[in-house]
Amino acid sequence: MDDKKLSLRSHQAVWHPCTQMKHHESSPPVVISRGEGVWLYGQDGQRYLDTISSWWVNLFGHCNPRINATIIDQLGKLEHTMLAGLTHEPVVALSERLSTLTPGNLSHCFYASDGASANEIALKMSFHYWQQSGFPEKTQFINLQNGYHGETLGALSVTDVPIFRQVYAPLLRPAHPVPTPDWRYAEAGETPETHALKAAAALESYLAQHHASTAALILEPLVQGAAGMGMYHPAYLKRAREICDTYRVHLIADEIAVGFGRTGTLFACEQASITPDFICLAKGLTGGYLPLSVVLTNDTIYAAFYHDETSRGFLHSHSHSGNALACRAALAALDILEQDNVLETNRHKADFLNQCLQPVQAHPDVRHFRHCGMIWAFEVNTPTPDFTQCFAQKGLEHGLMIRPMGNSVYIMPPYIINEEEMAFMAQGILHTLNEI
Ligand SMILES: *Cc1c(COP(=O)(O)O)cnc(C)c1O
């Protein structure tokens, strides 16, 4: 089967995510037949560097031999069983390990299959906790301006990205977005830190007025991914934790994109030394291999559901909750993180890539060049109306799988990227910029 035919069949039969299907008339989906390390291979032997870790999920490259071996081992033992009434070694081992690795006292793990569902779980648990703890009027959630938490109706209700939200607004819960600490919006004279503190002050005045009806604040710690990799100072998180404590409001840390070392620490919350009431993890959890997500919470919240009455329990379920293959993949990913001293190695890689990207940073059309851990982003000043598609298309010609969000170009490579590949990526981005 040649690529063109398969691509056409895909256009007919597959309704691709986050895609205007008509655009595929002029730029059909790229057929990928195998992956190895940072590379995705087309059938014609053409290869593309996966600069965005396949939508931010892939941490250790495609077809990683260690993760593959672990999944194959598990496949011979148990592929899946339901998690109500039953349990298995991989889910227990993973839960214990995540409890140890996450900040503070988050020691109870609830599993789902994707990020949006993890956020739904945290929202429902928060609401239900207040119902059972004498605060039945706490029924509202607040989120940051430009925040993204997934696209099911509950998660979309706390998402503030117009392109995903606008059409569905009549289906959603009332929105209560509070100002973002993203320093791209800093005014003249403000530092990222003073800008973050100003946003925190706005959060405080909101809660001073509305705490009685507010169950939780949900946010993406340090980096607002779908906002175009908007970055902010950890001072915001520190203040947000204090303010939520003062006003008896839960803090939900959506670390779905930033968890597992992406921002330079294992979890982004560590950079503000805070413990959220809920932490939501997905994407890189399995090294990007299999759909798995988890919400961790503390003893206090867990205890409010622990009762003789069934109806006081958290009666939420997903068919593939705690899937054994996915849990083993996650355990293998955690092994690699530890055994290969990945956080430390990434710091050296980031220094190297920063050097490679200097000509990009200095480019006259580039604004707000920014970097956090293993995430880089910048805005491109351009009159090109279909910049996003143009850049992605030109990127392919330079061997890069890259997908800007609006005018924000970002890279978020797999951690196993080497110096030669980083230099190739930086060169390709510079050439792509120059040709647009
Ligand atoms: C991707 C993402 C989600 C949604 O995860 P899905 O697995 O796509 O449902 C939620 N929150 C953040 C911060 C994300 O980056």
The ligand as an ORCA input file, in Angstrom:
! r2SCAN-3c Opt
* xyz 0 1
  C      -3.711     17.234     27.114
  C      -4.176     17.899     28.336
  C      -5.395     17.536     28.921
  C      -6.338     16.529     28.309
  O      -5.768     15.256     28.219
  P      -6.421     14.215     27.170
  O      -5.685     12.943     27.439
  O      -6.146     14.777     25.814
  O      -7.860     14.146     27.480
  C      -5.764     18.165     30.081
  N      -4.983     19.088     30.655
  C      -3.798     19.451     30.129
  C      -2.964     20.477     30.825
  C      -3.362     18.881     28.939
  O      -2.211     19.272     28.396
*
